């Protein structure tokens, strides 16, 4: 409520403080920025190398500004030996250098996130491309061209921090906007729906999908009994399960997946008008997935496949971008739907409510320190600027508490917002005080409000901004809600349809994608110990699609059970936007070409392939039987980027073999070379080769088709970098 001030209080004197000597002056603790001259400022000491009496290396500097110190700044004279009583005597407890170093090491790890523990991050910038003041008063969106810094984190859900990058899993997609009105955290996933409708079920969901409690496995996998037992008893989870069993759950790259805010949010304009919206991130590189066999093999070839891909792309200047879009939800339209727009297990088809692009995010800088930035970043959905607000989605409401609470548990202090990665990049003033690890030094004694200290010449502190501050949207009767019903522990009947949208999703996919989904169900359910659980899942699949259920049952060798009880599905119109393969072919930009080169190969062919790929924004890696240089036909030495044994073809989007006759003949006796080609062929990728390499292709079982090209067809190979030969799949992988 706005108020009219009856008087204005201003401080009579400047903010000053008496020092220990009685003279007025600043606090010595603030004489220089906190991080100057610390580990935050990189330096390289000039040193001389010597050897100690025991043969240990000693690197000694005489530069006081670059010398090794303890955490208290005390210079260290020897970083190789602890303090002993005699050269062969016991180590002494008084060695504070040793004790501090071991003490700190013993406490370097903090609790990992319960979910989303493994993540990859980057800094960037967000630029508004369309102003929307008619929808929101948020300062960021008042003018096209407005920009703010962002920090993005992409993560798997189920696995620990040390798990692999490419399991079948939902991916987290969280972005922290450092706006002029405070931090805005848009914390979502790469699927537009979630497993549950009410936050009270979140602990049960996560306990079911995590490693089973008695045996501590499987890691980073949903293919086990407890998860499917939960799913089979919670039909609300089926829609997101359909996404989990689809190709969306095994993305080719973090740069090639969509992101979704999941929930319905509000935007509130300057007049107080509230509008329902959903948020969507659209990758500029298009959406692309891995094959399941490819995903599994990448886990052995490169555990850090996605993290490395993101880091190297940014390091090379190939900055990934996403457009941010909103779906504007008309309440009258929402009332007419057979589902509730406040239900987090339901999506809103883009054909019915188009995504309107309002800005672009560009990730253009890698982190300086994985722990300080990735592990310590704290996302909270409750962080929203004025003009963005919440709805009564019961899952969202629970998240507003949970995220704030978990940051205190992980980071150990309510002051986690003062960590550089979490700190707002706008003025931040309040009367919160003290707490563990307080890094600020508040001035004066005004730690409360209201106060009148400013009228006496003291620091009075900040005050609320009734006009410009965050104001919660007032409507409580949206979408038919009746507060007069009182306090109820119930769920609205509009949340009861658990089958219509899963059916829509399945029927929106191409036959190829449907086949992948069937195979995923068969694989996952084959890991379930109890036939009764498998049967319950099949009973739900019958309500989604009879053909889907029959194919999964056949793959499991089971009879179809009766369909589960539940609200009958409504046939919704399929949405082509839900299919990856119905979208236009993505560009070659951002893809990776692997070229296997042997001694005696034609260097001109290598040059042509590299030029064609780089012209389209793709990257190239030269692979050789040995990591050293390859001697080309003309005697030129070509440096290799990697060795064949360590550069599996699963890490490339297409491959080429530029080999001499002798080089190819040697590779026919190299199992890794044979696997390199047989995997590329099995994963439906384009393969270019010199005629001399044909014996190697024959040994690998590579059959001629439209994606098997001559090495001279550089343009043809690059044109297929982002594509797969789906016709080939029918000849290699059994249909289900």
N, C-alpha and C positions, 0 to 999 in steps of 0.2 A: 504494500500500500504506500502510495506516495505521500510525503509529508512536506510541510512548508517550514523551513528553518526560521526560528525567531531570532537567532543571532549567529554570527560567524566568529569562530575562535581561531586565531592564528598564533603561531609561536612568536614570542617577543624577541628571542635571540636565536642565533644560529646554533646548530647542534654541535656542542663542544663538550669535552670531558677533561677533567684534571688528571694529569699523570702522577706517578708515584713521587715525583719531586715537587709536587704542588703546583707546577706550571701547567697551563692549559695546553693540551696537545692531543693528537690522535692516539688510539690504542696501538702500542707497538706490535701487537699480533696482526695488525692490518697494514703494516708498512709496505708490504709487497703482496702481490697476488698469491693465493694459497699454494698454487702448483708450480710457481717459479722455482727453479733450482732443485727440482725433485725428479722422481722417475717419470713424471709427466713431460719433462723436457728432455728430449733425446740428446745424448752427447757421446762422443768417442774420445776416450783418453789416449794420449800418446804414452807409450810404455816401452820399457826395455825388458827383454826376456832373459831370465836367469834360471838356474836349476838349484834346488835346495839340496841339503845333505842326503836326503833319502831318494833323490832323483825326481822329486816332484817339480812340475813346472811352476815358475813364478813370473807373473807379469806385473812389473812395478812402474808406477808413475810418480813424477815429481810435480805434477800440476795440481795445486790445491783445489781448483774449481772442478776437477774431474776425478777426484779420488773416491774410492769406495768408502762408504760410511755405514754405521748402524742406522736403525730407524730414528735414532735420536740425533743423528748428524755427527756422531763421534767417528773420527777417521780410523780405518782398519789398516793394520800394518801387514797382516798375513791372512790370506783367505784360503790357505791350503791345509793348515795345521791347527788343531785345537791345543789348548794350554795343558802341558803335562808337568809332572814332578820328575824331572830327568827325562832324557831322550826316549827311554823305554818304560817310563813310569806311568802311573795312572793319570787319567784326565781329571782336571780340577774343576770343582763345581763353581768356582769363582769366575770361570771363563764366560763372561756375559756376552761376548760375540757369538760363541757357539750356542749358548742357551737361547738368545734372541732368534738366531737363524733357524734353529730346529723348532722352536716354539711357533714361529710364524709359519713355517712349512707345515707343521701339524694342523694348522687351522686355515689353510689356503682354500679348501673347498667349503662351499655352502650347500645347504640342501638343494637338490635339483628340483625342478618343477614336477609336481605330481603328474600332470599331463603337459604335453608340448615341451618335454624336457630337451629334445634335440631340435635345435633351430639354427637357421642361417639368417644373417642380418646384413643390412646396408643402410647407409645414409643417402639422402636425396633431397629433392625439392618438389613441391606440389605447386602447380600454377592453375589458377582459375581460368577456364576458357569461355565460360558463360556465367554472367552475373544472374543471381536469382533473389534479389531483394524482395520480390513479391512472395517468396516462400519462407525466407529466414532473415532474421536480423543479424546473424553471425557476420562479423566484420570481414572475414575472409571472403565471403561470397557476395560482397556488395559491388564489386567491380571486376570485370574481366582483366586479366593481367596481374591480379593480386597473387603474391607468392608467399610460401612459408617453407621452412625446413621440415623434413619428415625423417622418420626412422622406421624401417620396415623389418618385420621378422616373420619368416616362414618356417613351419615346424611340422614334424610328425606328431601324432597324438599319443599313441600307446607306448612307444619305446622309451628307454632311458636315454640319458645324454650321450652315452657311448654306443648307442645302437646304430643301425645302418640307415642310409638315406632313402632307399627305394623299396620299402615294404608296401604291401597293399594297406593303405591307411588314409584316413582323412588328413588333409594338410591345413595347419593353422595359417591364417593370413591376417596379420595384425599391423596396423600403421599408427604411429604416433605423430600427429600434426602439432608442430610447435607454433601455435597461432599467436597473434597479437593480443588475444583475449584469453590466453591460457592454453594448456595442452588439451587436445582432442584425441582420444584413443578410439579408433574404429577397429574392434577386435572380432574378427570373423574367421571363416574357413574357406576352403576351395569348393564347398558345396553350399547350396542356398538354403539347406534345411539341416535340422539336427535330429538326434536320436530320440529325444524326450521332449515332453511338453511342459513339464514342471520341474523347477530346479531341485525339488526335494528328491528326485530320482537320480541326480547326477552322481552322488557317491556310489550308488548301486551299479550304475552303468560302468563307471570307471573301474570299480572293483572287479566287475565281470570280465572286462577286456584286458586288464593287466595280467601279469604273470599269475598263474593259479597259486593260491595262498599256501598250499601244502608242499608244492614242489618247486616253485620259483622259476617256472617256464610255462609257455614259450615267451620269448622276448619279442616285442614289437610285432605282434601277430594277433589277429582276431580268429584265426583258424584253430579254435580249441573249444572244449566243452562248455566252460562257464559262460563265455560270451553268447554262444548260440542258445544255451539254456535260457538266459535272460531275454534274448531277442524273441525266442519262441513264445514267451509269456507276456511280452510287451509289444503288441502289434503296432503301437504308435511309432516304434523304431523302424518299421519296415521301409518307409520311404528313404531314409538315409542309408539303410542297409542296401537298397537298390543302387544308390550312388556308390557305396563302398564296394559293391561287387562289379561296378562298371569300370571302364577304362579311366575315369576321372580320378580313381584312387591310386593310379600308378603314373603320375605325370612324367613326361619326357624331361622337363626342366621346371624349376621354380619360376623361370621367366615365361613359361608357356602354360600357365594355369590361371583360371579366373579366380576372383575373390568375391566373397559375399558377406554383407553385414548380418545376414540370417534373419534378424528380428525386424519387425516393423517399428520404425522410429517416428518421432515428430520433428517437423521443422516449424518454427514459430517466427512470424514476421514482426515488424516494428509495431504493428497495430494489435498484436496479440493473437492473430489468426493462426490456428494450428492446422497443419497438413500432414497426413500420414505419408511416409516415404520408406522405401527400401534402397539400400546401397549395393552397388555392383562394381567390381573392378574388371576391366576388359584388357587383356594383354595385347600390346601392339604386334607381338610376334605370332599371335594366334594360339589356339589351344591344341596341344598335341600330347599323346600318351605313349607309354612304353607298351610292349607286349609282355605278358606275364613271364614267359620264359626269359625274355631279355632282362626284365626287372630282377629276377632271381639270380641271373648270372652277373649282373652288375654288382650285386651285393658281395660277390666274391672277388670281382675285378677291381672295384673301387668303392669302399664303404662310404666315401665322402663325395660321391658322384654329384649330387645336387649342390652341395656346399662349394665344391671346387668349381663347378660350372658357373655359379653366380659370381664367385670371387674373381675368376679369370676373365669373365666377360666384362666386368666393371674395370678391372686392371688394364684390359686391352682397349678401353674406350667404347666398347659396344654396350652402351648403357641401356638396361631394360626399362621399358615404359609400360604403364597401364593408364587407361582412361577411367576416370571415376564417373559413374552414372547413377541416376536415381530413377526409381519408379514412383510416380506420383499416384497415390491411391485415393480414388474418389469414394467416400463413405457409402454413397448409394450403390455404386458398383459392388463394393465389398459386401453389402447386405444381401446382394442377389446371388452370391457365390455359395456353392455347397460345402464350403470350408470357411474357417475363421482366419482372417488375415493376421490375428494376434497369435496364431498357432505356429510355433517355430518348426514344426514338422511339415509345413506346407510352403510351397513356393508360389509365386505369382507369374504366370506365363508371360514372356515378353511380347508375344503376339497380341495379348489382350491389354497389357499395360507396358508400352514400349520403354526401354531404357533411354533416358535423356542424358547425354554426356555434359558434365559441368566442369571437368578439369582433368589434368594429366599429371601423373607422378612419374618422375625420372629418378632412378637410383644411380648415383654418379660417384659415390665414394665408399670404399671399403672401410671397415672399422680399423682402428689402430691397435685395439687390444680386445681379444675375444671375451675375456672374463669381464673386464670393466664395462663393456658395452652390451654384449650379447647376454651374458649370465646375469647382469645386474639391471637390465632394463625391466621396468615394471609397468605392464599395461593394465589399465583399469577401465572397463566400459563406463564407469561412472564419471570419467573425465570428459566433460562436454562443455563447449563454450556457450554463452548466451545465444539463443536462436536454434539450438538443437536440444531435443528433449526426449524423454522416454515414453513408452506406452505401457499398457497393463499386461503385456506378454509375461506370463508367470515364470518363464525361463529367464528372460532378461532381468526381471526383478530380483531373482536370486543371484544372478551374476553380479549385480551392482554391489552386493555385499561380499561375495566370495573372493573376488579378485583383490579387493583392498585388504582383506584379511590375510590372504595367502602371501602377499608381498611382505607383510610384517613377519610372518613365519620364516620366509626364505631369507630375507635381508636383515632380519634381526632388530629392526628399529622402526619406529614410526617416522623417522626422518629419512626414509629411503628416497623421498622426493628431492632431497638435496644432492643426491648423487648426480654428477654431471649429465649422464645420459637421460635422467628423469626430470631434471630441473626445467621449469618453464623458461622460455626465452623472451619473457615480457616481465614487467614489474610484478613482484610477488611480495605482499605485505599482509600480515595478520598478527594475531596475539597468541598463536600456538607457541609454546616455549619448551625448552629443555628436551628431555628424552635422551636415550642412548645415542651416542655418536652425533651429537648436535654439532654441526659444522659452521653455523652462522653465529654472529656475535650481536644479538639485539642491543639496541641503545636505550638508555633511560630505564625508568621504572614503570612505564606504562605497559603493563602486561594484561590489561583488562579494559573493558569498554562498556558503558560510557565512562569517560574521565574528563576532568577539566584541567589537566596538567599543563596544557599548552598556554592557558591564560596566565600561568605563573612562570613562563619562560622555559618550560621543560618540553621534552619530546612528548607529543601527545599520541602519536601512532595513527594508523589509517582509520577510515570510516567506510561504512557501507555506501554503495552507489545505488540509490533506489531506482534511478532511471536506466543506468547502463549495466547494472549487475544482472546476474542470472535470475530469472523469474520462472518458476515452475508453471507449466501450462495447467490451467484450472479445470478443463472439462473432465468430468467423472462419469458422464453418461454416454460416452462415445459407443457406437456400434451396439446400442441396445442395453448397455449395462445399467443396472438399477441399484444404486447404493442403498436404497431403502430396504433391500433384502437382508441387510445386516451382514454380520461376519459369518462366512460359510467356508467350511473345508470341503469344497466340491470342485468339479470341473464342468465347464459349460458344455451343453449338448453339441454345440457347434464344433467341438474338438473331437467328436466321436468317429469321424470317417477316417479310417486308417488304410484304405485300399484304393481309393479312386486315384490319388496322385501317384502312388507307385505304379499303377496300371498305365497311367498317362506317360510316365517316364519310360517304362519298358517299350511301349508301343510307339514312342517317339524316336527310338534308336533304329539304326540300319540293321539288316540281318547280320552283318559282320559283328557289330557291337553287341547285339543280342546273344550271338554265339559266345563271345567273350564273357558275357555276364553269366550265362549258363555254366560255362567251364569254371568260373570263379566260385559259384555256389557249390558245384560238385567237389571242387578241391577243398573248400572250407568245411563243408559238412562231412567230408570223408575223414576229417580229423576229430570229429565228435564221437565220444565213446559210446553214448547211449542211443540206441535206435529210436527210443521214444522221443528224444529231442529232435532228431532228424525228421521224424514223422510230423511233429508239431510244426516245424518250419514249412514242410511241404504242404500242410493243411492251410497255412496262410498264403503260400504261393498260389494255391488254387483260386483263392479269392482275388488275386492280382491278375493272373493270366493262366489259363488252363494249359496252353502250349508250354509256357515257361515251367510250370510245375511238372508236366509230363516229361520234359527233356531232362530236368534235374533228377527226377526219380529214376529215369532210365540210366543216367550216368552213375547213380548210386546203386543201381540194381535193387531198387525197392518198389513195392506196390504203392500206388497213390492212396493216401488215407482220405477220409471224408474231409470236406472243406471245413475250416474253422468257423465257429459262430462269430458274428460281428455284423456291423452295419453294412449292408450291401454296397458294393462299389457303384459309382456313377461313371458312365463313359464320358470322360472329358476329351476335348479335342487335342490330338497330339501336338506337341510343340517342337518344331524343327530346331529351335535354339538349344534344346537339351542334348542334341546329338553333336558329337565332335565331327563325324565324317560327313555330315550334311552341310558343313560350313565350307566356304571357299578355301582352296588349298593355300596354306600359309606361305609366306615368302621364304626364300633360302636364307635370308638374313638371320643371324644368330645360330645357325646350324654349324655342324662340325664335320669336316671331311678328313678321313684318314687315308694316307697314301703310303702303301708298303713298297719300298724301293730296295733293289738289290744292286750289288756291284755289277757294272757293265750296262746299267739301264740307260735309257734315252733321257737325258736331262731336259731336252726341249719339251717332252711330254709332261714332265713334272712341272716345269715352269708354266705351261699352258693351263694345267689343272689348277695350280695355285692362283694364277691371275684371274681365271674365270670365277673361282670361289670367292676370292677377296673382292672382286667387282660387285658381287651381290651381297656383300656384308657377312659372308660365312668365314669361319676360321679353318685353318689347315694344320694338321700335324703330320710330320714326316716320320714314318715308322721304318725301322731297319732291323735286320737280324741281330745286329750288335749296336750298342748305343753310340759308338763312335761314328765317324764319317763314313759315307758310302762313296766309292770311287766310280763315277759315271763313265759312260762309254768314251767320252772325249778326254778322260783323265782328270776332269774337274772333281773336287771333293765336295760332297753335299753333307752338311751337318744334319744328324738325326735329332728329332725332338724326343724320341723314346725308343725303347727296345721292344721287339715283337712280343717277348714273353710278358711284358708289363703293360702292353697297350692293346687290350682286347677290343675286338671290333664292336662289342656291345656299347662302347663309349662313343661311337661315331654314328652319324646319321646316314652316311654312305661311305663306300670304300673304293679304292683303286689299287691295282697291283701293277707296278711298272717294273718289270723284271727282264733280265737277259735270259737267254736259254740256260746258261749254266746256273744262274741265280735261281731260276724257277725249278730246275731239276733238284737243286739242293733243298729247296723248300718242300718238295714232295716227300722228303724224309724227315720233315720237321712237324711234329704233331701240333704245335701251337699255330703254325702257318695254315695247316689243314683246318683246324678249329676256327681260325680267324675268318676264313671264307665260308665254311659251312654254317657258322653262326650268322654271319651277315645274310646269307641266302635264306636261312630258316626264319630270320627276323624281317624278311620281306624287303630288304634294302637294295638300293641300286649298287651295282658292281661294275666298274670299268677295268679293263685289263689289256695288256699287250698280247699279241698272238703267242709270244714265247711262254706266257703264263698259263696257256690252256691246259697243259698236263696237271698243273696244280688245281685248277678249277675242277677238272675231271676227278681228281683224287678226293676233292672235298664234296663231290656230289652236286655241283652247281650245274643246273640245267638251263639251257638257253630260254630266255623270255624277253619281254620288252624292257626289262630293267637290267639286262646284262648287255653292256655296251663296250665298244672298242675304246681304248685309252685315248684315241684322238678326239673322241666326242666329248670334249670338256663341257660344252654348253648343255648337252643332253644330261650329263651326270649331275651338274649343278641344279638343273631344272627339277630333278627328282630328289634333291636333298631333303625336302620337307614332306616327301610322299613315301608311300609304301605300295608294293605290288600286292594288293589284296587278293587278286586272282590266284597268286602263288600259294596263298594260305591254304586254299582248298586241297592242294596237292601234297601238303606237308603235315598239317595238323588235323587230327580227326575231328569231324564235326560232332557237336553234342546238341 
